[in-house]
Amino acid sequence: MQGGRLGFRLGGRGVEGRPLRGRVVVTDEVSGEVRLKAALSDVTDWDLDVPAHWPSSLYRASFHDERPEQPAPERDAEHEVWFVVRAARPGVGSGTLVSIPFATWRAYHRAGQPGRGLYYAEQPGRAARVRLDAPGGGPPPERWEAPLLRWLPRAGYPVEYCSGFDLDDRSFAESLSRYRLLVVNGHDEYWSAGMRDSVEEFARRGGNLAFFAANTAWWQIRIEDGPDGGRSMVCHRDAAADPVTATDPRRTTVEWSSSPVDRPENAMTGVSFRNGAGAWGDGMAVIGRESYTVRFAEHWVFEGTGLADGDAFARGSLGYETDAAELDWTAGVPRATGRDGTPRSFAVLATADLRHWRRYGQGGWATMGVFRLGAGTVFNAATINWGRALGDPVVDRITRNVLDRLGGAGPVPGRHVVGRADGVRALAACEGLLFAVAADGTTLLHREPSDQNLPWTPCPPTPGPAPRIRCLTAPREAAGPIPLALLAVTEDDRLLVRDPVPGPAPWTPVGSAPPGTAALAMCDGTLFAVTPHDDTLHHRPATDPDAPWHPLCPAAGATTLAVLGGRLHATTPTGLTTRPPTTTPHPSFTPTTPFPPTTALTSHTGHLLTTTPAGHLLSHPTPAH
């Protein structure tokens, strides 16, 4: 880290252990600035005292002897050592941390050399253990990570850096809480259990993740100390060959999604190479031809891009490997099924059909998306090649949107668009569905209450005249004789009940509502109603349709009403208010947070769902009381 010391073991070029006479050049690979040139005279060890003023960055130390320079080898120059300088005070200079995938670089080092490299995967002579202090092991020649690393300072984003191996260090992982955003970039294929535990805990506690990457966390590795104290990276790729399988199967070095680990990587990343695509060898030329297609243009990720659903964008960003989620297209909008390990909160933002890539290697898809992981937000661009398309203004804008929202200095806005709700005048969630009343006041609509921009589907009408509905509600859970059902107040102040099903079902009268009722809620066996004309909250027992309504307290300007977390929540022209569901006048409604203009309100799985005058359906996190 800044102000620390790094020790290097040296040998003559190509000869281990022979003293080196020559020079070392240390370069900041992000800025391109040479930070140090020093002569070396007959040394086998060299220590670098990292100046405290060197920025946190990715560095390369290149060692040269007195012989003429040789052409750079195709892969993994043996005279180079790549390292990260971490910030001495994590998170002070930037709230964004970028991880460098040294494990993947090391895995591809000496590919095809029997007993020395982890590749190629099915060769019997490949190694299962490689030393981390061996020479070389820098980025493969494609340098997938370089474009984003160099774009960040040009675009005005100060960031700090760590090695992926640092994430395996429990003491360093504790400092992750000082950051707002962790960026995973390029090709980060090899993860240890410690790395994954640290990152998932960071997100669950409110940290955000941005994967401008693909093929992420495909293989599990272990970091182990050898008899001589040196560290090694272990990856057997075969449960039967890994001795840990019998004693600690969760740490077996196989694919994360495979038995006996059974911990799909898309539980952390949202997407997986299992459903993605790959083009290798001569087929890599195809990666410049493909584009994403927008599937959710109103999402904050696309703000300022001018894109609409169905537009193509980010040509050249896809490849050479991509990640994807298993999708269901039956609603006309792609939706993650969740069957493959992708969280159900995952919202599909864009897709690319790459099934024709099977002629180049592996056919599949690319799926860009966003989801919640605990209190954190995760974005995934789902391609190794994202950085090389940053010259595209749309790719630039999307990247800035992600960095600004997830890594910015201010609080991360919790609310986000989850679809359209044009003209909707009432909302209720019940039995896993979201119901709404259309602008005509008579048509009942339904859709899944997911973060995906799914279309609304009309419920089939029943015989007879349809009631004109002013507001809806539903109990959070069944209680005693009160079943789960939709409750509605009509424009002539009748109270109706209906089964919460998407098919045809009649509305049945169950009493009346206070005249002018505009908002209804049910909690703890009690019905609550708001009448805006006299700004009053009323109540009555839910089980007795003949019971009278009683004025309870002022409604504080409420125009909507919902129950979340065992409390009443209401929107007013000045924001959100709340009170307990008691039938005593005190406490009254208490303001909690500013809120956008709202036409309808309900709750589902810890979130408030609202409709806006502009016709958007918004999801809001649980408000603070």
Secondary structure, DSSP 4 states (H G I P E B T S, - for coil): -TT-EEEEE--BTTBTT--EEEEEEEEETTT--EEEEEEEEEESEEEEE--TTSPSEEEEEEEEESSPPPPPPSS--TTEEEEEEPPSSTTTS-SEEEEE-HHHHHHHTTTT-TTT-S-STT-TT--SEEETTSS-----TT-TTHHHHHHHHHTT---EEEEGGGGG-HHHHGGGGG-SEEEEEEE--EEEHHHHHHHHHHHHTT-EEEEEEESTT-EEEEEEE-TTS-EEEE--S-TTT-GGGGT-GGG-SSBTTSTTT---THHHHS-BTTSS-EE-GGGGGGGGT--EEES-TTSGGGTTS---TT-EE-TT---SBB-B--EE-TTSS-EE-STTS--TT-EEEEEEEEGGGGGTEE-EEEEEEEEEETTEEEEE--BTTGGGGTTSHHHHHHHHHHHHHHHSSSPPP--EEEEE-TT--EEEEETTEEEEE-TTSS-EEEE--SSS-PPPEEPPP-SSPPPPEEEEE--SS-BTTB-S-EEEEETT-EEEEE---SS----EEEEE--TT--EEEEETTEEEEEETTTTEEEEEETT-TTSPPEEEEE-TT----EEETTEEEEEETTEEEEE-S-SSS-S--EEEE-----SEEEEETTEEEEE-TTSEEEEEPPPP-
